[in-house]
């Protein structure tokens, strides 16, 4: 099993930045991709970004391209989400999730088999 723990959430002003971390433990060798999702109040959870195990490939939702950056430190088993130029509508609980399939893909929630508990990000206007 894989355990994921997010941290780094908090309060930011519009236009500001935050960096989230997702620390993995357990059978991390089974993590082939790690993604970030978010769920705003009253809305469905949505895909934000994903990175492959090697770090060589990333994918971003159009809404965050150019403002968010996903990266990873394999030595620390940690994935980061650097968020810049934050908007109030990006207030949400941010989750990291791992795709445990060797030949997986996709950006749907169902493509990710292990989830963290989430970290709250609040962006004030």
C-alpha positions as CSV (number, residue, x, y, z in Angstrom):
1,X,0.0,0.0,0.0
2,X,0.9,3.6,-0.5
3,X,0.3,6.4,1.9
4,X,0.1,10.0,0.8
5,X,0.2,13.0,3.0
6,X,-0.3,16.5,1.7
7,X,1.0,19.7,3.4
8,X,1.7,23.3,2.6
9,X,-1.9,24.5,2.3
10,X,-3.0,27.7,3.9
11,X,-4.2,31.2,3.1
12,X,-2.8,33.2,0.2
13,X,-3.8,36.5,-1.4
14,X,-5.0,36.7,-4.9
15,X,-1.9,36.8,-7.1
16,X,0.2,35.1,-4.5
17,X,1.9,31.8,-4.3
18,X,1.9,28.6,-2.3
19,X,3.8,25.3,-2.6
20,X,2.1,22.1,-1.7
21,X,4.0,18.9,-0.9
22,X,2.8,15.3,-1.2
23,X,5.0,12.9,0.8
24,X,4.7,9.2,0.0
25,X,5.5,6.2,2.1
26,X,4.9,2.5,1.9
27,X,5.2,0.7,-1.4
28,X,6.3,3.8,-3.4
29,X,7.7,1.6,-6.1
30,X,4.1,1.0,-7.1
31,X,3.5,4.7,-7.9
32,X,3.8,5.1,-11.6
33,X,2.3,8.6,-11.8
34,X,1.3,11.2,-9.2
35,X,-1.3,13.8,-9.7
36,X,-2.9,16.7,-8.0
37,X,-6.7,17.2,-7.9
38,X,-8.8,19.9,-6.2
39,X,-12.3,20.2,-5.0
40,X,-13.9,23.6,-4.5
41,X,-16.9,24.0,-2.2
42,X,-20.0,22.7,-3.9
43,X,-18.1,21.4,-6.9
44,X,-16.8,18.1,-8.2
45,X,-13.2,17.2,-7.7
46,X,-11.1,18.2,-10.8
47,X,-7.8,17.3,-12.3
48,X,-5.0,19.8,-11.9
49,X,-1.7,18.2,-13.0
50,X,0.2,14.9,-13.1
51,X,3.8,13.8,-13.3
52,X,5.3,10.5,-14.3
53,X,7.6,8.5,-12.0
54,X,10.7,9.6,-13.9
55,X,9.5,13.2,-13.9
56,X,10.0,13.3,-17.6
57,X,6.4,13.9,-18.5
58,X,3.8,16.2,-17.1
59,X,0.3,17.3,-17.9
60,X,-1.7,20.3,-16.7
61,X,-5.3,21.4,-16.8
62,X,-5.7,24.3,-19.2
63,X,-6.8,26.5,-16.3
64,X,-3.4,26.2,-14.5
65,X,-1.0,26.1,-17.4
66,X,1.8,28.6,-17.0
67,X,1.0,29.3,-13.3
68,X,1.3,25.9,-11.6
69,X,4.4,23.6,-11.8
70,X,4.6,20.0,-10.6
71,X,7.9,18.5,-9.7
72,X,9.2,15.6,-7.7
73,X,12.2,14.6,-5.5
74,X,12.5,10.9,-5.8
75,X,15.1,10.7,-3.0
76,X,12.5,12.2,-0.7
77,X,9.5,10.4,-2.2
78,X,7.8,13.8,-2.4
79,X,5.9,15.5,-5.2
80,X,5.5,19.3,-5.1
81,X,2.9,21.6,-6.6
82,X,4.1,25.2,-7.0
83,X,1.2,27.5,-7.4
84,X,1.6,31.1,-8.6
85,X,-0.8,33.9,-9.6
86,X,-3.5,32.3,-7.5
87,X,-7.1,33.2,-8.0
88,X,-9.9,33.3,-5.4
89,X,-11.8,30.7,-7.4
90,X,-9.0,28.3,-6.8
91,X,-9.9,28.0,-3.2
92,X,-10.3,24.3,-2.7
93,X,-9.1,21.2,-0.9
94,X,-6.1,20.0,-2.9
95,X,-5.4,16.2,-3.0
96,X,-2.5,14.3,-4.3
97,X,-3.1,10.8,-5.8
98,X,-1.0,8.0,-7.1
99,X,-1.7,5.9,-10.2
100,X,-0.6,2.4,-9.2
101,X,-0.9,0.9,-12.7
102,X,2.3,0.1,-14.6
103,X,0.7,1.0,-17.9
104,X,-1.8,3.5,-16.7
105,X,-2.8,6.8,-17.9
106,X,-5.7,9.2,-18.0
107,X,-6.7,12.1,-15.7
108,X,-9.9,10.8,-14.3
109,X,-10.2,10.2,-10.6
110,X,-10.7,6.5,-11.3
111,X,-7.2,6.4,-12.8
112,X,-5.7,7.0,-9.4
113,X,-5.9,4.3,-6.8
114,X,-4.4,5.9,-3.8
115,X,-5.3,9.3,-2.3
116,X,-4.1,11.6,0.4
117,X,-6.4,13.3,2.9
118,X,-6.2,16.7,1.2
119,X,-4.9,20.1,2.2
120,X,-7.0,23.3,2.3
121,X,-6.0,26.2,0.1
122,X,-7.8,29.5,0.6
123,X,-7.2,32.4,-1.8
124,X,-8.5,35.7,-0.6
125,X,-9.4,38.6,-3.0
